[in-house]
Amino acid sequence: MTVPTTNDKPAVHCGGEDRGHRAGNRVVVAAGAFAGHATMSIGMLVHELSVLVAIVNPMRLFVGGVSAPHITRRPRRARGSEPGFPIRRSNR
């Protein structure tokens, strides 16, 4: 009778079953790498868009060479309703 040594492995993980697990692991790793790359690409696009908005938003205040007063000004009122302006009763 032979005595088993520490190098003897049980016959459970021999052959094709182990190869199948390794192939599955490769698929999972590849899918994870693709998903991570796609997520990073989308994140970079969102970042670039936010940088573009941060640059363009202040620039629109200076269109025409005038800085922001045209945006902060109160809306124009009708000509006859200004204070101190005489009210005309007829068009004579």
C-alpha positions in Angstrom: 0.0 0.0 0.0 1.3 3.5 -0.9 1.1 6.4 1.4 -0.2 9.6 -0.2 2.3 12.5 -0.2 1.5 16.2 0.0 1.9 16.6 -3.7 -1.0 14.3 -4.4 -4.1 16.3 -5.4 -7.6 15.1 -5.2 -9.0 14.1 -8.6 -11.8 16.7 -8.4 -10.1 19.6 -10.3 -8.4 17.7 -13.1 -9.0 18.2 -16.8 -11.6 20.3 -18.5 -13.5 21.7 -15.6 -10.6 23.8 -14.5 -10.1 25.1 -18.0 -13.7 26.1 -18.1 -13.3 28.2 -15.0 -10.3 29.9 -16.3 -12.0 30.8 -19.6 -15.0 32.2 -17.6 -12.6 34.3 -15.5 -11.0 35.7 -18.7 -14.5 36.7 -20.0 -15.4 38.3 -16.7 -12.1 40.2 -16.6 -12.4 41.3 -20.2 -16.0 42.5 -19.7 -15.0 44.4 -16.5 -12.1 46.1 -18.3 -14.4 47.1 -21.2 -17.0 48.4 -18.8 -14.4 50.3 -16.8 -12.9 51.9 -20.0 -16.4 52.8 -21.2 -17.3 54.4 -17.9 -14.1 56.4 -17.8 -14.7 57.6 -21.4 -18.2 58.8 -20.5 -16.8 60.5 -17.4 -14.2 62.3 -19.4 -16.7 63.5 -21.9 -18.9 64.9 -19.1 -15.9 66.6 -17.6 -15.0 68.1 -21.0 -18.5 69.4 -21.4 -18.5 71.0 -18.0 -15.2 72.7 -18.8 -16.7 74.0 -22.1 -19.7 75.4 -20.3 -17.5 77.0 -17.7 -15.5 78.7 -20.4 -18.5 79.7 -22.7 -20.8 80.9 -19.9 -18.7 84.0 -18.9 -17.8 84.7 -22.5 -21.5 85.2 -23.5 -21.6 88.2 -21.1 -19.0 90.0 -23.2 -20.7 89.5 -26.6 -20.6 92.7 -28.6 -17.9 94.3 -26.4 -20.4 95.2 -23.6 -20.0 93.5 -20.2 -23.0 92.3 -18.2 -25.1 95.5 -17.7 -27.6 94.4 -20.4 -28.4 91.3 -18.4 -28.7 92.9 -14.9 -30.7 95.9 -16.1 -34.4 96.2 -15.1 -36.8 95.5 -17.9 -37.8 98.6 -20.0 -41.2 100.1 -19.2 -43.6 101.5 -21.6 -42.7 105.1 -22.7 -45.8 106.8 -21.2 -45.5 105.1 -17.8 -42.1 106.5 -16.8 -42.2 108.6 -13.6 -42.1 112.4 -14.3 -43.2 111.9 -17.9 -46.4 113.8 -18.8 -49.4 111.7 -19.5 -51.0 112.5 -22.9 -54.7 112.3 -23.0 -55.1 112.6 -26.8 -53.1 112.4 -29.9 -53.6 116.1 -31.0 
